[in-house]
Amino acid sequence: MQRTTYGLLEVLISESNQALGELAAQDFATVVRADLQTRDEIAVILATGNSQLSFMDALCERDDIDWSRISILHMDQYLGMAHEHPASFSLYMEEKLVSRVSPKAFYGVRGDRTPIADEITRYSNLLRDLDPTVTVMGIGENGHLAFNDPPADFETRELIHIVDLDEACRTQQVGEGHFANLAEVPTQALSLTVHALLRPPTVFVLTPEARKVHVVKRSLEGPVTPDCPASILQTVAHAHLYLDQDSAAGLDVVA
């Protein structure tokens, strides 16, 4: 495993996607165990998507995390989408993790709630009240964090908002097998803001696979700009970016 920094950001490069997931799960377990020594219960923000699968599998194999004292929030949901839809992120979270670890609670984002302003209020209050200790997320092929597509809003101090999804983001959803074609992918979503994602004291960003090589290079070696939302990670001292050899292949440090 190779370790380096870009700006204030720690970057850890593992030999494989599986090794990345195991390392991130180990570090996650260390953080939550330490927090549970001083708090009766904690909350964490977790991501969905293919980049999280090795991490989730590694989490489920561990026996040193007291999930009965941990509540899970997630970070986005398509606007208007019911929980039961096959592409629902709350359904994904329940199937891939919640049903396997049995946390204290899971709070899914309700994309089909009417009026949607009520859901924004509900989830904002959850985030404030639960005060999550860890965020675990990925970087999208267009550089997005959650569904904050470029140009992302780095300034808002809201916690969740409605966002427009760009074509690159929507195409990624098709490529990952969540929809049959681009026309099926919704054009808007609810997403935690960049501020909300970076607000917890520990942030893990898991970004394996060769298809992320160009956005990883741009995020780390390019300027900090809303046009590449993940570039803001260069300024976050409490964030840790986990790469595998494939996603790190374009970086000068491993060239």
HELIX and SHEET records of a PDB file:
HELIX    1   1 ASN A   17  LEU A   36  1                                  20    
HELIX    2   2 ASN A   50  GLN A   52  5                                   3    
HELIX    3   3 LEU A   53  GLU A   61  1                                   9    
HELIX    4   4 TRP A   67  ARG A   69  5                                   3    
HELIX    5   5 PHE A   89  MET A   93  1                                   5    
HELIX    6   6 GLU A   94  VAL A   98  3                                   5    
HELIX    7   7 SER A   99  VAL A  101  1                                   3    
HELIX    8   8 ILE A  116  LEU A  130  1                                  15    
HELIX    9   9 GLU A  167  GLY A  175  1                                   9    
HELIX   10  10 LEU A  182  GLU A  184  5                                   3    
HELIX   11  11 VAL A  194  LEU A  198  1                                   5    
HELIX   12  12 ALA A  210  LYS A  212  5                                   3    
HELIX   13  13 VAL A  213  GLU A  221  1                                   9    
HELIX   14  14 PRO A  229  THR A  235  5                                   7    
HELIX   15  15 ASP A  252  VAL A  254  5                                   3    
SHEET    1   A 8 GLN A   2  TYR A   6  0                                        
SHEET    2   A 8 LEU A   9  SER A  14 -1                                        
SHEET    3   A 8 ALA A 239  ASP A 244  1                                        
SHEET    4   A 8 THR A 202  THR A 207  1                                        
SHEET    5   A 8 VAL A 134  MET A 137  1                                        
SHEET    6   A 8 ILE A  42  LEU A  46  1                                        
SHEET    7   A 8 ILE A  70  HIS A  74  1                                        
SHEET    8   A 8 ALA A 105  TYR A 107  1                                        
SHEET    1   B 3 ASP A  76  TYR A  78  0                                        
SHEET    2   B 3 GLN A 188  LEU A 192 -1                                        
SHEET    3   B 3 ILE A 160  ASP A 164 -1                                        
END                                                                             
